């Protein structure tokens, strides 16, 4: 089978398309009656400020439950989140975004977006394919262009009193970096933002509509793959097209799925982390002034900002009915792995709710725990560090223009979507 043969037809055009074989549940929305028994991470109050909710649950019901999404659990203690993250025997990663659709068991061990959706033993080999592109040395090569991009973005904001730092700065950095790594047209940024919203914020859409929206992402990826077949170049897309696993080139669904993962996760998580960090500094003049005066502290500070404002919550599916730490979980129940809640557990971190920008010991879980720890953590750290260094160098004085105008993304990746900042 040649490369061209793999992509002459759409890999989704099969009668056994797993999206048609999974389990669909009724969409339930509306106000939460009790967060311990009816939680929903898609509701506005969770998006606006989930931390008091998580703190309350940790005290009175550390493993919350809901019948929404066909049944889901929410552990809030670090020790419980870590235990599930490391337990691949009883919890599957074949779906990592909670929605009202569960893909069939037949999708394991690969999943839709390998390796993050893959179970052992396949996961290890699929993850290993991506590691060379995300080493510290490989990522360091992208830093000069990232720094130049940040300066160019700020050049476009000059002579304005108020800017939306989420949509006019934070969003563009990972979009442009990831577009460059994948070899996608940089002007396609608006499409990327729509793909992110469809994948991570549209979980309560009717299943058919959600599938239709996700199809737009894979239509785009197949277009890019075919363009790379006609015009190979030195980027991640060409690398994945040519990569081999177990002595053969990757299945088309694996190539497109890995690209989807890199595009969605590589953009939204970093966009959210940059935005949340600038939001904190805009409302906390003491921390902002200290980092301006001590730029060498920025790498330490970003670890604390990642801990306190960790953007990512992952998900698992329970493999079999079981009694687990006091609750009765059923096969195919969702489990939300709230790394943000784990990072604010006072049993794990001193002054857990405080931002301590010079915290020396900081084993946070912002990049996940276990075998699925973020493969792109070096990239995210570089982008966040450079984004803050350049912003603080160029714009050392800034405040929130209107705190009530700040809005946050709902769902499993939380970050500011509107963040009006007053400069000077």
C-alpha positions in Angstrom: 0.0 0.0 0.0 1.5 3.3 -1.0 1.0 6.7 0.7 -1.2 7.8 -2.2 -3.4 4.8 -1.9 -4.1 5.5 1.7 -5.6 8.9 1.1 -7.3 8.4 -2.3 -10.6 7.9 -0.5 -12.0 9.3 2.8 -11.3 6.9 5.6 -14.6 7.9 7.2 -16.6 6.5 4.2 -17.0 3.0 5.7 -20.1 1.2 6.8 -18.5 0.4 10.1 -17.7 4.1 10.9 -17.4 3.9 14.8 -19.3 7.2 15.1 -22.4 5.3 14.0 -21.9 2.5 16.4 -21.5 4.2 19.8 -24.0 5.1 22.5 -25.9 8.3 22.4 -27.5 10.0 25.4 -30.1 12.6 25.9 -28.8 16.1 26.1 -29.5 17.6 29.5 -28.8 21.3 30.1 -30.0 24.0 32.6 -29.2 25.1 36.1 -27.4 22.6 38.4 -29.5 21.5 41.4 -26.7 20.2 43.5 -23.1 20.1 42.4 -22.5 16.8 44.3 -25.3 15.0 42.4 -26.0 17.0 39.3 -22.7 18.7 38.2 -22.1 20.0 34.8 -18.8 21.5 33.6 -20.6 23.1 30.7 -22.8 25.5 32.7 -22.0 29.2 32.9 -21.3 29.3 36.6 -18.6 26.6 36.2 -17.0 28.5 33.4 -17.0 31.8 35.3 -15.5 30.4 38.5 -15.2 26.7 39.2 -12.8 26.9 42.1 -15.3 27.5 45.0 -17.4 24.7 43.6 -14.5 22.3 43.6 -13.4 23.4 47.1 -16.9 22.7 48.4 -17.1 19.3 46.7 -13.6 18.4 48.1 -14.9 19.0 51.6 -18.3 17.4 51.5 -18.4 15.0 48.5 -14.9 14.5 47.0 -16.2 12.3 44.2 -19.3 14.0 42.8 -21.7 12.3 40.4 -24.2 13.4 37.7 -26.7 11.7 35.5 -26.0 14.2 32.7 -23.9 13.0 29.8 -25.3 9.5 30.5 -23.5 9.3 33.9 -20.3 10.9 35.0 -18.0 11.2 38.0 -15.9 14.2 39.2 -13.1 13.5 41.7 -11.7 16.7 43.3 -8.8 15.4 45.5 -5.3 15.2 44.1 -4.9 11.6 45.3 -8.1 10.4 43.5 -7.3 12.2 40.3 -3.7 10.8 40.3 -4.9 7.3 41.0 -7.3 7.3 38.0 -4.8 8.9 35.7 -2.3 6.1 36.5 -4.8 3.3 36.4 -5.0 2.1 32.8 -6.4 -1.3 33.8 -9.7 0.0 35.0 -10.1 3.3 33.1 -9.9 3.7 29.3 -8.8 6.8 27.4 -10.7 5.9 24.2 -12.7 9.1 24.6 -11.2 12.1 26.5 -13.9 14.8 25.9 -17.1 14.2 27.9 -20.2 14.5 25.7 -23.5 12.8 25.1 -21.9 10.2 22.8 -19.7 7.3 23.8 -17.6 5.7 21.1 -17.8 1.9 21.0 -15.3 -0.4 22.7 -14.0 -1.4 19.3 -12.3 2.0 19.0 -9.8 1.0 21.7 -6.8 0.8 21.9 -6.2 3.5 19.3 -9.0 6.0 19.8 -9.9 8.9 17.5 -7.0 11.2 18.3 -3.9 9.0 19.1 -1.9 8.9 21.3 -4.0 10.8 23.9 -7.1 8.6 23.1 -5.0 5.4 23.1 -4.8 2.7 25.7 -1.7 0.5 26.4 0.1 -1.2 24.8 -0.6 0.8 21.6 -0.3 4.1 23.4 3.4 3.7 24.2 4.4 3.2 20.5 2.0 5.9 19.2 3.3 8.5 21.7 6.9 7.6 20.9 6.3 8.7 17.3 5.7 12.2 18.4 8.5 12.7 20.9 11.3 13.8 18.6 9.3 16.9 17.5 8.7 18.0 21.1 12.1 17.6 22.8 13.5 20.7 24.5 16.1 21.0 21.8 13.5 20.8 19.0 11.3 23.3 20.7 14.1 25.7 21.3 14.5 26.1 17.5 11.0 27.6 17.4 11.7 30.2 20.1 13.2 33.0 17.9 10.2 33.0 15.5 7.8 32.9 18.5 9.4 35.9 20.1 9.3 37.8 16.8 5.6 36.9 16.4 4.9 38.3 19.9 6.6 41.5 19.1 4.8 41.8 15.8 1.4 41.3 17.6 2.2 44.0 20.1 3.3 46.3 17.3 -0.3 46.0 16.0 -1.7 47.0 19.4 0.3 50.2 19.8 -1.4 53.6 20.4 -4.6 51.9 21.7 -5.8 52.3 25.3 -7.8 49.1 25.5 -7.1 45.8 23.7 -8.6 42.3 24.0 -5.5 40.4 25.0 -7.3 37.1 24.6 -8.4 37.5 21.0 -5.7 39.9 19.8 -2.6 38.4 21.4 -2.9 35.1 23.4 -5.0 33.3 20.7 -2.6 34.1 17.8 0.6 32.7 19.4 -0.2 29.0 19.5 -2.2 29.2 16.3 0.7 30.5 14.4 3.3 28.3 16.1 1.2 25.1 15.5 0.3 26.1 11.9 4.1 26.4 11.3 4.9 23.1 12.8 2.1 21.3 10.9 2.8 23.2 7.6 -0.7 24.8 7.5 -1.4 28.2 6.0 -1.0 30.8 8.8 -4.0 32.7 7.4 -6.2 29.8 8.4 -6.2 30.9 12.0 -9.9 31.8 12.1 -10.7 28.2 11.0 -8.6 26.8 13.8 -10.5 28.9 16.4 -13.8 27.4 15.0 -12.4 23.9 15.1 -11.4 24.4 18.8 -14.8 25.6 19.7 -16.6 22.8 17.9 -14.4 20.1 19.5 -14.3 21.3 23.1 -17.2 23.7 23.7 -19.9 22.1 21.6 -20.4 18.9 23.7 -24.1 19.5 24.4 -25.0 19.9 20.8 -27.1 17.1 19.3 -24.8 14.2 18.3 -25.5 14.5 14.6 -24.7 18.2 14.6 -21.6 17.6 16.7 -20.4 15.0 14.2 -21.1 17.3 11.3 -19.0 20.1 12.9 -16.2 17.7 13.6 -16.3 16.5 10.0 -15.3 20.0 9.0 -12.1 19.6 10.9 -11.3 16.3 9.3 -12.2 17.6 5.8 -9.6 20.3 6.4 -7.0 17.9 7.6 -7.5 15.6 4.6 -7.2 18.6 2.4 -3.8 19.5 4.0 -2.7 15.8 3.9 -3.4 15.7 0.1 -1.6 19.0 -0.4 1.4 17.6 1.4 1.4 14.5 -0.8 1.6 16.7 -3.8 4.2 19.0 -2.2 6.1 17.3 0.7 8.0 19.6 3.0 9.9 19.4 6.3 7.0 19.6 8.8 4.9 17.4 11.1 2.3 16.6 8.5 4.8 15.1 6.1 6.5 13.4 9.0 3.2 11.7 10.0 2.4 10.7 6.5 5.7 8.9 6.2 5.9 7.6 9.8 5.9 3.8 10.3 4.6 1.7 13.2 5.0 -2.0 13.5 6.8 -2.1 10.1 4.0 -0.3 8.1 2.9 3.2 7.5 0.2 4.6 9.7 -3.5 4.1 9.0 -5.1 7.2 7.5 -7.3 7.7 10.6 -4.2 7.6 12.7 -2.5 10.3 10.6 -5.5 12.6 10.6 -6.3 11.9 14.3 -2.8 12.8 15.5 -3.0 16.0 13.4 -6.3 16.8 15.0 -4.9 16.3 18.4 -1.9 18.6 17.8 -4.1 21.3 16.2 -6.8 21.4 18.9 -4.8 20.6 22.0 -1.8 22.6 20.8 -3.8 25.7 20.4 -6.5 25.9 23.0 -4.5 24.8 26.1 -1.7 27.4 25.5 -4.1 30.1 24.4 -5.9 29.6 27.6 -2.8 29.5 29.8 -1.4 32.7 28.3 -4.7 34.5 28.7 -5.2 33.3 32.3 -1.7 34.4 33.2 -2.2 37.9 31.7 -5.6 38.1 33.5 -3.9 37.4 36.8 -1.2 39.9 36.2 -3.6 42.6 35.1 -5.6 42.3 38.4 -2.6 41.7 40.7 -0.2 44.7 40.4 2.2 43.3 43.0 3.0 40.2 41.0 3.1 42.2 37.7 5.5 44.8 39.1 7.7 42.1 40.6 8.0 40.2 37.3 8.8 43.5 35.4 11.5 44.2 37.9 12.8 40.5 38.1 12.3 39.0 34.6 14.5 36.1 35.6 11.6 35.0 37.8 9.2 34.4 34.9 10.0 30.7 34.4 9.3 30.0 38.1 6.2 32.2 38.0 4.7 30.4 35.0 4.8 27.1 36.9 2.7 28.7 39.6 0.3 30.3 37.1 0.0 26.9 35.4 -0.8 25.3 38.8 -3.4 27.8 39.9 -5.0 28.3 36.6 -4.5 24.9 35.0 -6.6 25.0 31.8 -7.1 21.3 31.1 -9.5 18.7 32.5 -9.3 15.3 30.8 -11.7 12.4 30.8 -11.7 8.6 31.1 -14.3 5.9 30.6 -14.8 3.2 33.3 -14.1 -0.2 31.8 -16.2 -2.4 34.1 -18.7 -2.1 36.9 -16.8 -1.6 40.2 -16.8 -0.2 43.7 -14.1 2.5 43.7 -13.2 4.5 46.8 -16.7 4.5 48.2 -18.7 5.0 45.0 -20.3 2.5 42.6 -19.0 3.2 39.1 -20.7 1.5 36.1 -19.1 0.4 32.8 -18.8 3.3 30.4 -19.4 6.0 33.1 -17.4 9.1 32.3 -14.8 10.3 34.8 -13.6 13.9 34.6 -10.0 14.2 35.6 -9.9 17.8 36.9 -6.3 18.7 37.1 -7.3 22.2 38.1 -9.1 20.8 41.2 -6.1 18.5 42.0 -3.8 21.5 41.7 -5.7 23.4 44.4 -6.0 20.5 46.9 -4.7 21.8 50.3 -3.6 18.3 51.2 -1.1 18.4 48.3 -0.1 22.1 48.2 0.7 24.6 50.9 -1.4 27.8 50.4 -3.2 26.0 47.6 -5.5 28.8 46.6 -2.8 31.5 46.7 -0.6 32.5 43.7 3.0 32.3 45.0 5.0 33.3 42.0 8.3 32.3 43.7 7.1 28.9 44.8 10.1 26.7 44.8 8.6 23.2 45.0 5.8 22.9 42.5 4.9 19.4 41.3 1.7 20.5 39.7 -0.5 18.4 37.4 -1.3 21.1 34.8 0.2 18.9 32.1 -1.6 15.8 33.4 -0.4 12.7 35.2 0.4 9.2 34.2 1.1 7.9 30.7 -0.9 10.7 29.0 1.1 13.5 30.5 1.2 16.2 27.8 3.7 15.4 25.0 3.8 19.1 24.2 4.7 20.5 27.6 8.0 21.9 26.5 6.3 23.7 23.6 3.6 25.1 25.9 6.1 26.3 28.5 8.2 28.0 25.8 5.2 29.8 24.3 3.9 30.9 27.7 7.3 32.1 28.8 8.0 34.0 25.7 4.5 35.5 25.5 4.8 36.9 29.1 8.5 38.0 28.7 7.7 40.0 25.6 4.4 41.5 26.9 6.0 42.6 30.2 9.0 44.1 28.4 6.8 46.0 25.9 3.8 46.7 28.1 4.9 46.8 31.8 1.8 48.6 33.0 -1.7 47.2 32.4 -4.9 46.6 34.2 -8.3 45.0 33.6 -10.5 47.5 31.8 -13.7 46.0 33.0 -13.6 42.8 35.2 -17.2 42.0 34.4 -16.5 42.0 30.7 -14.0 39.0 31.0 -15.6 35.8 29.7 -14.3 32.2 30.1 -14.6 29.2 27.8 -16.9 26.4 29.2 -16.0 22.8 29.0 -12.8 20.9 29.6 -10.3 23.6 28.6 -10.8 26.8 30.5 -9.3 30.1 29.6 -10.4 33.7 28.9 -12.2 34.3 25.6 -12.7 38.0 26.1 -10.1 39.9 28.1 -10.2 43.6 27.7 -7.0 45.1 29.1 -6.2 48.8 29.6 -2.7 49.7 28.8 -0.7 52.2 30.8 
